[in-house]
């Protein structure tokens, strides 16, 4: 009996359980940390661009879990690959003291999916260090820059400094919140980690002024998501590249939210034809089905900083995640999701801009691809989001003043039109 697989849908259940919504809310309230402000929807199923509640009401997902569900929820190709791995007994976590073929195949696919990074360090390809959540890979990037500062630049260990940017969001682990400009992320969690200098996003002069003999790297989001859906001035990334080359700094891009097609290119940095030395990816890397993130860098740099015992992760790069990762990269490429994001994003942004011209509430519309922010004059974006939920949209604010629009990249024209119609109902 124990070796017999449970048949799917053995009991008629809509979602995981038949528990009423009030029961689910009460369980979270009693047994969970109150660290999220919830929208009043209990999700039972998610497929493609749509989310369904226990009553069968459908909501258009305009968040895609902050870019984790770029290919849409439960993409059948990724789901089938994971089911095969579980049924074929090659999806379980395996100790890293042995090799697994899913990890080898994923590392190879990932390394070649990204352009050659850190070209000033040679053209011997990229190497990949996998982790789980994106913040883990951000910390891997920080380790890389600090090690480079010590080993290659001769900065005394413990004195290395990394330049970051105001309104940044790279996660909420202690080291990362230490350089956040959001007080609520830091308050009460000290002592905080030193070694970071924060400057104005988009200001190259401020970057130059912040450089000292101890500076070893620059960590930046090519576009800021949680910071208010901010797009830097054209030329900013190229300017950072020039500064990093001139001062021998590692330039590292965090594309957890804006990479893998979200901004209308495979990678957001391609909008300026700039290549970083290190790249952080996550979220959509597994199609939103299991945690998976990576730090990718030039082979020479990876081999310099990471050797036996210098890093590790029990679940980072485990077989099931790697199966999902290989397949998700195939889907992004085969279904041309970056191109779909560029086309639909341009169409959607124009429609929203036309709406904004007639709205008494909208201050500015900005973004690239399907990464669009609608800043409202009253700085009360969440009020509009709650109205939109009642109209059947799952949508959220960014930095309090901006409505965030980031649906799955394969959203249809009809769904995009519905989104604009609902926005018009609350903004006009």
Secondary structure, 3 states (H helix, E strand, C coil): CCCCCCCCCCCCCCCCCCCCHHHHHHHHHHHCCCCCCCCCCCCCEEEECEEECCCCCEEEECCHHHHCCCCCECCHHHHHHHHHHHHCCCCCCCCCCCCCHHHHHHHHHHHHHCCCCCHHHCCCCEEEEEECCHHHHHHHHHHHHHHHHHHCCCCCCCCCEEEEECCCCCCCCHHHHCCCCCHHHHCCCCCCCCCEEEECCCCHHHHHHHCCCCEEEEEECCEECCCCCEECCCCHHHHHHHHHHHHCCEEEEECCCCCCCCCCCCCHHHHHCCCCCEEEECHHHHCCCCCCEEEEEEHHHHHHHCCCCCCCCCCCCCHHHHHHHHHHHHHHHHCCHHHHHHHHHHHHHHHHHHHHHHCCCEEEEEEECCEEEEEECCCCHHHHHHHHHHCCEECEEECCCEEEECCCCCCCHHHHHHHHHHHHHHHC
